[in-house]
Structure formats: C-alpha cells, structure tokens
C-alpha cells in the first residue's frame, strides 16, 4: 500500500461518505478509504451545518413535502 494513511470506515461513517457525495452507494465504498477523504467529509459536514443544512432540517422538509403530496392524491372528503 502507498504511504498515505487509510482508515476502515464504520457503518455510520460509510453512510456519511454517501451523504456527502464521495460515493454514490454504500456498495461502492472500499474496505479502506484515504484518511484525507474522511477529514474532507467532516469539513463538508461542518460547513453544511454552519449554513443551516442539517439532517434534521432535510428530514422535516422531506416529510412536509411527502404529506403535501399525499394530501393532493387523496380526494377531499371533508363533508
């Protein structure tokens, strides 16, 4: 292996690598990833949090849109 340090990402870190766009799916992530990639992901996450982009906010927004979409699909049965 080259002189660059590598880490074996934990399951949560693997999900973060996908969420940050470093890999398209969990299956694409190799057993060992460069240390710098993990550091970059942490840096990206901190920048996203500073700008207000959090998992909680994304989750709340997703559920709001989902409920609106479901309400539009169902006929209005208020009578």
N, C-alpha and C positions, 0 to 999 in steps of 0.2 A: 504494500500500500504506500501511497506517497506520504510526504512529510506533513500534510495537512491533517489536523485533528478531526476525527469523526465521532459522532455520537449515535447511539441507538435510541431513537425517539420512543417515548412511552405512548400508550394509546391516545391520551389527551393531546400530546404534542403532535402526533400524527394528524389528528383532526384539525389542529391549528394550522399545520402546513397546507392542508387542503383549503381551509377557510381563507388563508392569506394568499391563495393562488399560486403557491410554489409548485403544487402538483394538482392534477385535475381530479384524482380519486385516491382513496386510501390504498388501492391495489398498486398504484404506480410508485409509491414511496419505497425506496430501497431499505434494506436492513440497517445500513449505516448511512447517515447524512452528514455533510460537512458541518463543522461547528459553526462556521460563519452563517450558514443558512438559518440555523436556529436563532442566532443572535439577531439576524435581519428580521425574522418573523416577530420576535419580541419587540424590536424597534417599531415595526409597522403597526403592531397592536397598540403600542403606547400612543403613536401618532393618531390612530383611529379613535382611541378613547379621548384624546385631547380635543378632537374635533366633534365629539359627541356621538360618534358611530360606535355603539356598543351592541353586544349580542342581545341584551335585554331590549334595547330600542328596536332592533331588527325583528325580534320575536313579536313584540307588541304590534308593530306595523304589519307584519305578516298576518297575524290573527285578525286585525281590524279589516284588512283587505279581504280576507277569507270570509268573514262574517258578512261583509257587504255583498260579496259575490253570491253567497248562499241566499241572502235576502232577495236579491234580484231574480234568482232562479225560481223561488217559490212564489206561487200566486198569492195575491193579497187576500187573506182570509180574516179580516178584522171584523166582519159582520156576523 
